[in-house]
């Protein structure tokens, strides 16, 4: 990492560095959301609505950040969420991020839409790795990916349920994402300047093989899925609750995590369909704009689950204090996406390590100021929330 990146004080600093290093289309892919980006903004803003109730004059002792997820001990109360196309941000991006997650003692979740083969990503990490599943290419294709993940030693399967179609990401449209994927010279030309303006990124992109296919979505007769085919494939691969039965048969007895839960009703449906744990998620504001921010949805989901399963949260996490607020409201752990993606875009693995350290230090500092030195002791008594959050 350059000297500017090593001095990043917070995630926003990493965001600014990534913005300077990456072409506009790539940065906006990380940074943007759907439609008017209301949910994207609310995911972050909603943390400001939660107030801490600190307990002062508490005797100092070492802070413990260790917890368990699905029976596995991890050293941090946050995990790295699946982020598609990370190889665009930095060469071999998924492997770089998985390596840093393992070094930090936490989980890395790999997106189906990874530019690196799942076997390579698993080999890169010394920690637990989960595989996130889209049903791209149909049931036969998905079953083959599930078997590969099982054989490679992935310890949980994350089934995302909020992608009936891709959200309308207006930044992508303005940046010429559709035209750039045509590979037609005259269509691409008006949008090429943003890449030529980032020669260092462009050189790394070319050395890494250029625009990747998706090696974990292998189509019969044509090989790995091409980038341009993803949007149409998503519309043909909607997950229903009934699909969890055959997914369970293919995956076996290892845990299944359902990601994309925003209500108590869907939480109960997911558990009834065989989920072992849930992620309260609105896809980082990248799918349906105007839905409830995840932190606000968390108490309802936790109450509906009633202790039957672990509940995680993603969306809007930018500071260690955000992590602590989510844990106080019942999350077993959180998943961070953009927070580490900014680091990856800024400086590769070193940037991911810096993002993890910023959040880790923030959690420790918050615990000390809160008067609680063990994350497993956090509960709702340490926070105040708006009354209308509880139904």
C-alpha positions in Angstrom: 0.0 0.0 0.0 1.3 3.5 -0.7 1.9 5.9 2.2 -1.5 7.5 1.7 -3.3 4.2 2.1 -1.3 3.1 5.1 -2.3 6.3 6.8 -6.0 5.7 6.1 -7.8 6.6 9.4 -11.3 5.3 8.4 -13.1 3.4 5.6 -14.0 6.7 3.9 -10.3 7.3 3.5 -9.9 4.0 1.7 -12.9 4.9 -0.4 -11.3 8.1 -1.6 -8.0 6.3 -2.5 -10.0 3.6 -4.4 -11.8 6.4 -6.3 -8.5 7.9 -7.4 -7.0 4.5 -8.5 -10.0 2.9 -10.2 -11.7 3.8 -13.5 -15.1 5.4 -12.9 -17.1 2.4 -14.1 -15.3 0.1 -11.7 -15.4 2.4 -8.7 -19.1 3.1 -9.2 -19.8 -0.6 -9.4 -18.5 -0.8 -5.8 -19.9 2.5 -4.6 -23.3 2.6 -6.3 -26.8 1.3 -5.5 -30.1 0.9 -7.2 -32.4 3.7 -8.6 -32.2 6.8 -6.4 -29.8 5.1 -3.9 -32.2 5.8 -1.0 -31.6 2.4 0.6 -27.9 2.7 0.0 -27.8 5.9 2.0 -30.2 4.8 4.7 -28.2 1.6 5.4 -25.5 3.9 6.7 -27.6 6.7 8.1 -29.7 4.4 10.3 -26.8 3.7 12.6 -27.0 7.3 13.7 -30.5 6.6 15.1 -29.1 4.2 17.7 -27.6 5.7 20.8 -25.2 3.9 23.2 -25.9 3.6 26.9 -22.3 3.5 28.3 -21.4 2.0 31.6 -18.5 4.1 33.0 -15.9 3.5 35.7 -15.7 -0.2 34.7 -12.4 -1.8 35.6 -10.1 -2.2 32.5 -9.5 -5.7 31.2 -8.5 -7.1 27.8 -11.3 -7.0 25.2 -12.4 -10.3 23.7 -13.6 -10.2 20.1 -13.9 -13.9 19.6 -17.2 -15.5 18.8 -18.6 -18.5 17.0 -20.6 -18.7 13.8 -22.2 -22.0 12.9 -20.0 -23.7 15.5 -16.7 -22.3 14.2 -14.6 -20.0 16.3 -13.6 -16.8 14.6 -11.4 -14.0 16.0 -13.5 -11.1 14.9 -17.3 -10.4 15.1 -17.3 -9.5 11.4 -16.8 -11.5 8.2 -16.1 -10.6 4.6 -19.3 -10.7 2.6 -19.5 -12.0 -1.0 -18.7 -9.3 -3.5 -19.0 -10.2 -7.1 -16.3 -9.3 -9.8 -13.7 -8.5 -7.2 -11.0 -9.3 -9.7 -11.9 -6.1 -11.5 -10.8 -4.1 -8.4 -7.4 -5.7 -8.1 -5.6 -8.6 -9.9 -6.8 -11.9 -8.3 -9.0 -9.9 -6.0 -11.0 -12.7 -4.5 -7.8 -14.6 -3.6 -6.3 -11.5 -2.1 -9.3 -10.8 0.1 -9.7 -14.4 1.2 -6.0 -14.5 2.2 -6.4 -11.4 4.4 -9.6 -12.8 6.0 -7.8 -16.0 6.9 -4.9 -14.0 8.3 -7.3 -12.0 10.5 -9.0 -15.2 11.7 -12.4 -14.6 10.1 -14.7 -16.0 7.4 -14.5 -15.1 3.7 -17.6 -15.6 1.7 -17.0 -16.1 -2.1 -19.5 -14.9 -4.6 -20.7 -17.2 -7.4 -19.7 -14.2 -9.7 -16.1 -14.5 -8.8 -13.3 -14.0 -11.3 -11.2 -16.7 -9.5 -11.9 -20.4 -9.4 -13.4 -21.4 -6.1 -10.7 -24.0 -5.5 -8.0 -21.3 -5.8 -9.9 -19.0 -3.3 -10.2 -21.8 -0.8 -6.5 -22.6 -1.1 -5.7 -18.9 -0.5 -7.3 -18.7 2.9 -6.2 -20.2 6.2 -9.6 -19.5 7.7 -13.2 -20.8 7.0 -14.6 -20.0 3.6 -18.2 -20.0 2.6 -19.6 -20.2 -0.9 -22.5 -17.9 -2.0 -24.8 -19.4 -4.5 -26.8 -18.0 -7.4 -28.7 -20.5 -9.6 -27.0 -19.1 -12.7 -27.0 -21.5 -15.6 -29.8 -23.6 -14.2 -30.1 -26.4 -11.7 -27.5 -28.6 -13.3 -24.9 -25.9 -13.4 -25.6 -24.9 -9.8 -25.5 -28.4 -8.6 -22.0 -28.8 -10.2 -20.8 -25.7 -8.4 -22.2 -26.9 -5.1 -20.3 -30.2 -5.5 -17.1 -28.4 -6.4 -17.5 -26.2 -3.3 -18.2 -29.2 -1.1 -15.2 -31.1 -2.4 -12.9 -28.0 -2.0 -13.8 -27.8 1.7 -16.2 -24.8 1.9 -17.8 -24.9 5.2 -21.2 -23.3 4.5 -23.4 -22.4 1.6 -24.9 -18.9 1.4 -28.1 -18.9 -0.7 -29.0 -15.4 -1.8 -32.8 -14.9 -2.3 -33.2 -11.2 -3.3 -32.1 -11.3 -7.0 -35.2 -12.1 -9.0 -33.7 -9.5 -11.5 -30.7 -7.3 -11.2 -31.5 -3.9 -9.7 -31.5 -0.8 -11.9 -28.0 0.6 -11.2 -28.1 4.0 -12.9 -24.4 4.7 -12.4 -23.6 1.6 -14.5 -25.9 2.8 -17.3 -24.3 6.2 -17.3 -20.8 4.7 -17.3 -21.5 2.6 -20.4 -21.4 -0.8 -18.7 -23.7 -2.4 -21.3 -21.7 -0.9 -24.2 -18.4 -1.9 -22.8 -19.5 -5.5 -22.5 -20.4 -5.7 -26.2 -16.7 -5.7 -27.1 -17.7 -3.7 -30.2 -15.1 -0.9 -30.8 -17.4 1.9 -31.8 -19.8 1.2 -29.0 -17.0 1.1 -26.4 -15.1 4.1 -27.7 -17.1 6.8 -26.0 -16.5 5.2 -22.6 -12.8 4.1 -23.0 -11.3 7.3 -21.7 -12.1 6.5 -18.1 -9.8 3.4 -18.4 -7.0 5.1 -20.3 -7.0 7.7 -17.5 -6.0 5.0 -15.0 -2.9 3.4 -16.7 -1.6 1.7 -13.6 -5.0 -0.1 -13.0 -5.3 -0.8 -16.7 -1.8 -2.5 -16.8 -2.7 -4.7 -13.9 -6.1 -5.6 -15.5 -4.4 -6.6 -18.7 -1.7 -8.7 -17.0 -4.5 -10.4 -15.0 -6.1 -11.6 -18.2 -8.5 -8.7 -19.0 -12.3 -9.0 -18.6 -12.8 -12.4 -17.0 -15.4 -15.0 -17.4 -16.9 -16.6 -14.3 -15.1 -19.9 -13.7 -17.6 -21.1 -11.1 -20.5 -21.0 -13.5 -19.6 -23.5 -16.1 -22.2 -23.9 -18.9 -22.6 -27.2 -20.8 -21.1 -26.8 -24.2 -19.8 -23.3 -23.8 -17.6 -23.2 -20.6 -17.5 -20.4 -18.0 -20.2 -17.8 -18.3 -19.3 -14.6 -20.0 -19.7 -11.3 -18.2 -22.3 -9.9 -20.6 -24.6 -12.9 -20.0 -25.1 -12.4 -16.3 -28.1 -10.0 -16.3 -30.2 -12.3 -18.5 -29.1 -15.4 -16.5 -30.2 -13.8 -13.2 -33.8 -13.3 -14.5 -33.9 -17.1 -15.2 -32.5 -18.2 -11.9 -34.8 -16.9 -9.2 -34.6 -18.9 -5.9 -37.9 -20.1 -4.3 -38.3 -21.6 -0.9 -38.9 -25.0 -2.6 -35.5 -24.9 -4.2 -33.9 -25.2 -0.7 -34.9 -28.9 -0.7 -32.8 -29.9 -3.7 -30.0 -27.5 -2.7 -29.9 -29.3 0.7 -29.8 -32.6 -1.0 -26.8 -31.5 -3.2 -25.0 -29.7 -0.4 -25.4 -32.4 2.3 -25.4 -31.8 6.1 -23.2 -28.7 6.2 -24.9 -25.4 7.1 -27.0 -23.4 4.7 -27.2 -19.6 5.3 -30.1 -17.7 3.6 -29.1 -14.1 2.7 -31.7 -11.5 1.9 -34.1 -11.5 4.8 -35.8 -8.3 5.8 -38.9 -9.4 7.7 -40.1 -11.8 10.4 -42.3 -13.6 7.9 -39.4 -14.4 5.6 -37.2 -15.3 8.5 -39.8 -18.0 9.6 -40.2 -19.2 6.0 -36.4 -19.6 5.6 -36.1 -21.6 8.8 -39.1 -23.8 7.9 -37.4 -24.4 4.5 -34.3 -25.7 6.2 -32.0 -22.7 6.7 -29.4 -23.0 9.5 -28.8 -19.2 9.8 -30.0 -16.0 8.2 -28.4 -12.8 6.9 -30.5 -9.6 7.3 -29.6 -8.0 4.0 -31.0 -5.8 1.3 -28.0 -6.4 -1.0 -26.3 -3.3 0.1 -29.1 -1.2 -1.5 -28.3 -2.6 -4.9 -31.6 -4.4 -5.6 -35.0 -3.0 -4.6 -34.6 0.7 -3.6 -36.8 2.0 -0.8 -36.8 -1.2 1.4 -36.1 -1.0 5.1 -32.5 -0.4 6.1 -31.0 -3.6 7.5 -30.2 -2.4 11.0 -33.8 -1.3 11.4 -35.1 -4.7 10.2 -32.8 -6.6 12.5 -34.9 -6.5 15.8 -37.9 -7.9 14.0 -36.0 -10.7 12.4 -34.2 -11.6 15.7 -37.6 -11.7 17.5 -39.2 -13.9 14.8 -36.3 -16.3 14.9 -36.6 -16.6 18.7 -33.2 -18.2 19.2 -33.7 -21.0 16.7 -30.9 -19.9 14.5 -28.0 -17.4 14.3 -28.8 -14.1 12.7 -26.2 -12.0 10.8 -26.4 -8.5 9.3 -24.9 -6.8 6.4 -25.3 -3.3 4.9 -24.0 0.1 6.0 -21.1 -1.1 8.2 -18.4 1.6 8.0 -17.1 1.8 11.6 -16.4 -0.5 14.5 -19.1 1.2 16.4 -21.6 0.1 13.7 -20.5 -3.5 14.3 -21.1 -3.1 18.1 -24.6 -1.6 17.5 -25.6 -4.6 15.4 -24.4 -7.1 18.0 -26.3 -5.2 20.7 -29.5 -5.7 18.6 -29.1 -9.4 18.3 -26.7 -10.1 15.4 -24.3 -12.9 16.1 -21.8 -11.3 13.7 -21.9 -8.9 10.7 -20.7 -9.2 7.1 -18.8 -6.3 5.6 -18.8 -5.8 1.8 -18.1 -2.3 0.6 -15.8 -1.6 3.6 -13.3 -4.2 2.4 -14.0 -3.7 -1.3 -12.8 -0.1 -1.0 -9.6 -1.4 0.6 -9.2 -4.0 -2.2 -9.7 -1.3 -4.8 -7.3 1.0 -3.0 -4.4 -1.3 -2.6 -5.2 -5.0 -3.0 -4.6 -7.3 -0.1 -2.9 -4.6 1.9 -6.0 -2.4 1.6 -8.2 -5.2 2.8 -5.9 -5.8 5.8 -6.1 -2.1 6.5 -9.9 -2.1 6.3 -10.1 -5.1 8.7 -7.7 -3.4 11.2 -9.6 -0.1 11.1 -12.8 -2.0 12.0 -11.1 -4.2 14.6 -9.6 -1.2 16.4 -13.0 0.6 16.2 -14.7 -2.4 17.9 -12.1 -2.5 20.7 -12.3 1.2 21.3 -16.1 1.1 21.4 -16.2 -1.8 23.8 -13.8 0.0 26.2 -15.8 3.2 26.1 -19.0 1.3 26.5 -17.8 -0.5 29.6 -18.1 -4.0 28.1 -15.0 -6.0 27.4 -16.5 -9.1 25.7 -18.7 -9.0 22.6 -20.6 -12.0 23.8 -21.9 -10.0 26.7 -23.4 -7.2 24.5 -27.2 -6.9 24.5 -30.0 -4.4 24.0 -29.3 -2.8 27.4 -26.3 -1.1 25.9 -28.3 0.9 23.3 -31.5 2.9 22.8 -33.4 2.6 19.5 -36.4 4.4 18.1 -39.7 3.0 19.4 -41.1 2.4 15.9 -38.4 -0.2 15.2 -40.2 -2.8 17.4 -43.4 -4.2 15.9 
